Amino acid sequence: MLSPAELERYARHIVLQEIGGAGQQKLKNARVLVIGAGGLGAPVLQYLAAAGVGTLGVADDDTVSLSNLQRQVIHDTDQLGEPKVASAAEAIARLNPNVKVEPHPTRLAGHNAMQLVSRYDLVVDGSDNFDTRYLVSDACFFAQKPLVTAAVGQFDGSLTTLKPYETGPDGSANPTYRCLFPQKPRDGLLPTCAQAGILGALTGIIGAMQAMEVLKELTGTGEGLVGRMILFDARTVRMETIRYKRSAKNPLNGDTPKTWAELLEGA
């Protein structure tokens, strides 16, 4: 149950009719895995911790560098050289000591993705490369875990929620990440953040939107982003929504589905 201190801490949630004490209890009981403690993962972790999500897993194998601090606001100058999972855990402890942090100082790969994802109720992908995005989305499909995934580049961001192991209101299967992006871009086709640059505040906007979708999913509030992708342009402050559906050609819930092992072989 929520303690008196927690009731006061989360009072602005509890007075919301759509959340209430029951919704706050759901947040306290929830286990969320955040992939990446960088530009997107930083605001996601901060807002989920502030909201009272009971257990936060943090997966990242990198250390804090000076060039991170322009956008990765969960870290600070005194933590340069420290593993990002440790730095994030320290920041969360200062923000909300009621939240348990499970650090995973590792890079997701075929041998550990399913095991890691299966331990949590929901996964947030804040990674910065397509290999991880495809791997995480595939693992979440087989583990039947909802995934809130986002990406940013220079002045643009995108966001969607994936639950392809479920069916929509019309009875058809929900779309997968591979329905949106059937082919993984070849290495070097798109510039990295270090090569192209990125506006720091953009990651805060998209990361905060990811956290919002997580809280909605955990409490059953509002309409989620399954089958919809939000596109945000920071230069014009314009937002668009595109709708997408299941493709029969996708290898997860398409007409000729592949196994986890087959997908790893073709990675």
N, C-alpha and C positions, 0 to 999 in steps of 0.2 A: 504494500500500500504506500501511497504518497505520504511522506512525513510532513509535519507542520511547516518546516523550512521549504520543502519542495512545493507545497501548496502556495506559499508566498512567492517563491521564485517563478513559478509557472502560472501565476494568477491571470496574466493577460491571455494565456491560452485557454485557461479553464473557463473564463467568462464567455468565450466564443461558443455559441450554441452548437456549431458544427464540430467542435473539439470536446470541450467539457472535461470533466474528471476522467471519464472512461477513455477518451482519446489520449489524454496525457498518460494514463496508465499503459496504453498500447505503446506509446513512445518509450516509456521506461523499460518495457519488456522486450523491445525490439533489438535485433542484432543486425547491424549494417556494415558491409565491407566497402571501403573506399579504395579504389585502385588509383594510386598516385597521390602524393602529398605536395603537389606543385601548384601551378596557377589555378586550376579548377578545384583540385582537392582541398586547397587551403580554405576558401570560403565555405565549401561544402562541410568540411569538418567543424569549422567554427560555428556555423548555424545549426548543425545537427547536435553538437554538444550543448550549445546554448538552449536548444529546444528540449533537451532532456532525453535524447535517444540513449538508452541504457548501456549499450555496448557498441563501440566503434572499432572495427578492424581497419588497420592502415597498412597497405602493401606498397612498398617503395624500396628500391635497393640503392638509391642515390644519397649523396650527402649535400648539405646546404653550402651553396657557393654565393659569392657576392652578387653575381648577375641575377640570381634568383629573387633577390629582395625587392626588385622593382615591381613585382606582382604577387609573389608567394607570401602573403601577409601573415601567415601563421608562424613564420620563422623571423628571427631578428639577427642583428649584427653579432651579438654575443654567441650565436650558435653556428657560426661559420665552421665548416668541416665536420659538423655533427651529423650522424645519420638523420635523414628527414623524419623517419618514423619516431625516433626518440625526441627530436625537436617538437614535432606535432603533439606527442604525448604530454610533454611538459606544458605546452601552451593550453591544451585541453584541461589539464589538471588545475591550472590557474583559473581558467574560465568557469569550469563546473566540476568540482570534485566528486559529484555523484555519478559521473560517466566513467565506465570502465573502458580502457584502451587496450586493444590487443595488437601489438606491433608485429608486422611481418616484413623484416628487412630482406626481401627477396624479389626477384623479377618473375612474373608469371610465365610459366612455360607449360608444355604439354604434360609434363610429369607431375605438376602440382596444382594446376588450375582447378580441376574438378574437385579435388580434396579441399581446397581453400574456399571456393565458392559455396560448396555444400554446407559449410558451417554457419552460414548467415541467412537471414530472412530476405534480404534485398541487397543488391550490389549497385554501386555507383562507379562508373568508369570515367576517370579524369585523366587517362593516359594520353601520351602525345605521339603515338605511332599506330599504324594500321595493323601491324602484327598482333599487338596486344588487344586492340579493339575487336578484331575477328575472333581471337582466342577467347576473350571474356564473353562475348555474345554467344559463341557456340557452347561454352561451358555452362552458362546460365540457362540455355535451352535444355540441355540434358539434365541439369540439376533442378529444373523447374523453379527458377528464381527470377523475380522481376529485376530488370536492369534499366537504370536511368543513365543514359550515355550522352556525352556532349563533346564538342570539338571547337577549337578556336584557331584563328589564323589572322594575323595582322590587325584588321578592324572588324572581322566577321566572326559570328559564332552560330552554332546550331545545337539543337537539343531535342531528344525524343525519349520515349519510354517503350520498352520491349517486353512483351509477355506472349511470345509465340507458342507456348505450350498450352495456351487457353484459346477459346473461341470467342468471337465477337457476338454482338446482339443478333446478327443474322445467321449465326450458327457456323460461319466459316472460320477457318483458322486465322489467328492474328498473324501479321507479317513479321518477318525476321530482319535482322540487320543486313543479311545477304539479299533480301528483297530490295532494300534501298541501294546497296552497293554490291552488285553481283560479283564484281572482279576486284580483287585487292590491287591497289596501285603498285607498280613495280618500284623497287628501291631506287631512291634518288629522283623520282618523277616530281615530287612536291618538295619545296624547300622546307627545312626545319625551322623551328622558332629562332634558333641562333642565327640562321642564314637570312631569314626574311624579316625578323623582328615582330613585336607584338605590343599593342597598347595595353599597359598594365591593368587599367581599370576594367577592360573588357572581360578579363578572366573573372573579376569579381562579380560582374553582372550575370554572366552565364553560370558561374558556380553557384550563385545565390538562387538562380532559377532552378538549378538541379536540386538544391536542398529543398526548395519549395515543393517540387514534384515528389521527392522522397517523403516529406511529411504528409502530403496528400495521400500517397499510396499506403503509408503505414496507418493512417487514421481513417481511411475510407472517405475522405472529404473531396468534394468537387469532381471534376472530369479530368481524367488523366490524359497523357499524350500518346497512348497506344494508337498507332496508325496515323499519327500526325507529327510532323517535324517543324519546330520553330526555327526560323532563320532571322538573325539579328544583324543589322548593319549599323555599326557605331558611328560611321561618318555622317549618315543622314538621320540617325536615330529612328530607323524604320524597322518594323517587324512584320514578317510574313509567315503564313502557315501553309505548308504543303501536305496533302494527304497521300498516303501510299497504302497499297494492299499487298496481300500475300501473292508471291509469284510461284507458279507451279514448278518453275525450274530451280527454285532454291533447294539446297541440299539438306535442309533441316526438316521442315514439315511440307516439302514439296511432293511431287508425284513419285519421285525416286529418291527417297531419303537415304542419307549415308549415316554410318555409325560414327561415334566419337573417334575410334581408331582410324577409320578411313579418312576423316577430315584431317587428322594429324599427319597422316601419310602424305596428303596432298598439300599441306601447308607450305 
